[in-house]
Amino acid sequence: MSPAQPVRRRSDAVANRAALLDAAERVLLRDGPAVPLDVVAREAGVGIATLYRNFADRDELYAAVVHRAHQLVADLAQEAEASPAPPLDALAGFLDRLLAERRHLALPLLSAPGPRPRNGADPFGLYPPDGADPFGPYPYNGADPLGPRISRSLAAVLKRGIDGGSIRPDATAADLVVTVAMLARAQLPPDAWDRAARRIAALVLDGLRARSDTAPLPAGLTGAELDRAMTHSGGDRAAY
């Protein structure tokens, strides 16, 4: 066996996994969560055996799709945190890139009941805790570590702006997390929603700007309340 063969095999495995995640994302949005897994495999251009080599079952596949979306948001938030640009510009870049990748965020941010990660991963807290689900109950037994990571990165950008006087002092990371969740959920046909969402993002950014005559904001979610919404801890019942 030549030295190149194991490398090629690993490369093919990575490509197959990515193709399966892309296909699952498309199929779920198009056909719903009850679609047979062989449809996902065909959409990915692989056999059903390849799907099962990568994912033990439907739950694991769908959880991986959801987790990948959260990873995308976390990476964009971390880039904003590390950006040397002024804080408002860094947040503008974050929202612009997020909207450009919105198709990858639509599935986990759907308000309708759907596939949920078995470990309770749901950084934005948007899955109804007791909605009907064709795959049965999913225990909410802990937060996905990406949720706090997203909040920390966004809070760091806000703090830099607040300390520098460019961002209003009552803005919070929770405000931005909710904004992300809202912008990712299309309320109109794609072309129309892209224009509307970008306008809303611009309004949000303008609203973050510090002004001498800015009226105080009404009370919003605290960090602890956001954490509870993310994990549905303590038996909280949320209406969506």
N, C-alpha and C positions, 0 to 999 in steps of 0.2 A: 504494500500500500504506500503510495507516495505521500510525503508530508503535507501536500496541499489538500488531500481528500478530507481529513477531519475538519480543517478550516472551512471547506466548502459545505460540509454537512452542518456545521454550526451556523453558517451564514444562511443556509436554506431554512433551518429551523426558526431563526429569528424572523426571516421574511414570511414564513408561513404563519407564525403567530401574529405578526402585524396585519397580514391579509385577513386572518380570521377576525381580529378585532374590528378592522374596518368594515368587513362584511356584516358582522353582528350589529354594528352601529346602524348601518343602512337598513338592514332587514327589520330590526326592531322598530325603527321609526316608520318604515313603510308598511309592515305587516302586523306589528304588535308582538307582545312577549310570548304568545303561545305558538309562534311559528316553529315547525319542526327543525331540529338542528341540522338535518341533511340539507335544508334550504340554505342555511348559513354556510355550510361547507361548499356547496355548489357555487354560491355567490363569491366565495373566496378562491375558487379554482383549485380546491384540494379535495381529497377523499374524506369521508366521515372518520376513518381511522386516524387521520392526521389531526382532526379536530380533537378527538379523545386523547391523543397523545399529549396535547397541549392543555386541555381543560377536562377535568374529571367529569363534569356534568354541566347542565345548563346554568345552574347558579354560579359556578365558578367562572364561566365564560362571561356572563352578564356583569358579575362583580368586577371583572377585569376591565370591561368597557367603561364602567362607571369610574373606577379608580384611575384609569388613564385620563379621563376628562379632568378629574381633580388634580392630577399631576400637572396637566397643562396649565391650569389656573395658578397652581403653586409656583411653577417655574416662571410664569409671567410676572407674578407678584414679587418674586425674588429678584428678577431682572430690574424691576422698578426700584426696589430697595437699593440695589447696587449701582443704579444709574447716577452719573455725575450731574445730570441735568437738574434744573430747578424742580422742586417737588411737584408743582402743578404740571409741569411738562412731563415728568416721569409718570404721573398718574394718567395723563392724556395718552401717552404711549401705551401704557398698560391696557386702558380701555379700548384703544384703537386695535391693538393686536388681539385682544380678547374677542372683539366683534368680528375680526377677520377669521377667527377660528371657531365661530359660534356653532357651526354645524357639528363640531365634536362635543359641544356642551349641551345640546338639546336633549339628549336622552336622559342623563341623570337629573336634569332640572325640570323634567316634565312634572306637572302637578298631578296628573292622573296616576292611579296606582300602577306599579310596574315592577320589574325585577329589582330586588334590593340586595346589596351585599350581605352575605351571611354574618359578617363580623360587625355589622352595624355601620359601616363606613358611609357617611353622608355629610360631608363638610358643610353643605349649605342648608341642611335640615329641611329639605323640601318633600321628602316622602311621607305621605300620611301614615301615622303609626298604626291605625287599625282599618285601613281601607282594604277592600276586597283585593285578593291577589291570587292569580291562578297557580302560583307556585307554593302557596301555603305561607304560614307565619315565618318571619325572619326575626331572630332575637336582636334587640338593640343593646348590645352588651359592651359598648365602648366606642370612643371617638376614633375616627381615622386621624392619624398624626398629621395628615396634610391640612386638616381644618385649622388647627392652631398655627401651623406654619404660614398659611395664607394670611391669617389675621395678624400675626407678628410682623410679616413683611409690610403689609399695608399700614399697620400702625407706625412702623418705623419711618415710612415716607411721610405720613401725616405729621409726626412729631417734628421732623426736620422742617417742614413747612410752618408749623405752629411756632416753633422756636425762632424761626427766621422772620416771622410776621407776614408770610404770604398766604397762609391758610387760616381760616377762622378757628378759634380755640375750642369750639364745642363740636367739631367734626370728629367722628370716631371710625375705627376700623369696621365696626358693625354696620355703619352706614354704607361703607363701600362694599362689604360682602353682600348685603341685601341688594345693592345696585347691580352687582355682577349677576346675581340670581335672576333679577328682573329682566335685565338686558338680554340674557341668554335664552329666555323663553319667548319665542316668536309669537306675537299676537295677531300678525297680519301675514299675507303672502310674503315669501322671502325678499323680493326686491323692495317692496314697500316697507317691510320691517327693517331692512338694513338702513334705509334712509331715516326712518323714524327713530331707530335706536341710536344712530349716530348723533342725531339732534338732541335726544334725551341725554346722552353722555356729555355733550357740550354744555347743556343746561346744568347738569350735576357738577361739572368742573367749575363752571362759573359760580355756582352756589357755594363751592368750597373756598372761594377767594375771600380773603380778609378785607373787610371794609369798615370804615369808622361808623357807618350808620346801619350796620347789619342788625336786624332784630334777632333775639335769641331763638334758637330752634325749640320746638316742643320736645318733651322727653322722648328718648328713643330706647333701643335695647342696650342694656349694660353688657359688659363682657360676659358676666355669669349667665345672663339670660340668653345670650347668643350661644354659649356653650351648651346650655340645656336644649335649645332648639336644634343644635347640630346633632345631639346624641339622643334626644327624646328621653332623657334620664328621668328618674323619679316617677315614671308612669304618666308624664305629662301627655295631655291629649291636645293636639294642635288641629285646628280646622284650616284646610287649604281649599 
